């Protein structure tokens, strides 16, 4: 079986770590480190082509996105080209055609699209709302969705929309307006959004309330219809969270502070992280895409990022304050069993897993 690689963005370490990953045993081993990437905060993987590529969003001055070439023989990630971007980055994703990046800016409150580094073209801004925390294209390539934590809404935009287009809301010229949006519960703080493989269900994790919402998605219009709201923090004894920024006081350790969520490739299980208690919530997914809560698993301290390997047999979680990565075997019942652990550079935030083809 070809080697599988795990890439971890480490913000204060200013690096992307490469680890080997055994898809039979779950064993992790550190291989290399791409340094000189100050305040790297998010990654997007393009697994296509003979070598693959990794894109890293950096929040140091100047703010930029860096393209790293990947070596399928060693897993080494080597910076090749970069482009400056107009806003800070907390989440990046790759458009399905592989030529554009969508970036969410928490501090500037917008989403930005721009060609991948090394390709010409201007950046385009999208009116996505205060504290935008994710920017996720639908797998069918028709719409891109943005979660606004500060305005408690999820908006969608046609991927071929031009500046000034869209049908909902106002905004300044040159900014793409949404084609529609759904309002979330006030104070819930929608953060990360994921789709199932069929792209007919969307799942949103709420940083401040700890809820997961399940939506049916209309492929023609992009519209989302609420099917379910379920708690990922049941039994944890936490109070409601608050919006975090440099101008707000730290709310302390006893409030909800959710971060990431992931589905297994077969769509059977969903996992979500909570940072105040350093736990992972586990859910089963039924045939209609709705969730049933299973329980919590303790994990790395302050788990910001998780990922599921391509086989769907393992979950990986990194701790912002532990500087470690743990691999868990996913049981047939959705349980998580730790099988290996490895150190990373400082402040790991984001995980991508690459299984080179051929």
Buried (B, 14 or more C-beta within 10 A) or exposed (E): EEBBBBBBBBBBBBBBBBBBBBBEEBBBEBBBBBBEBBBBBBBBBBBEEEEBBBBBBBBEEEBBBBBBBBBBEEBBBEBEEBBEBBBBBBBBBBBBEEEBBBBBBBBBBBBBBBBBBEEEEEBBBBBBBBBBBBBBBBBBEBBBBBBBBBBBBBBBBBBEBEBEBBEBEEBEEEBBBBBBBBEBBEEBBBBBBBBBEEBBBBBBBBBBBBBBBBBBBBBEEBBBEEBBBBBBBEEBEBEEBBBBEEEEEEBEEEBBBBBBBBBBBEBBBBBBBBBBBBBBBBBBBEEEBBBEBBBBBEBBEBBBBBBBBBBBBBBBBBBBBBBBBBBBBBEEEBBBEBBBEBEBBEBBBBBBBBBBEE
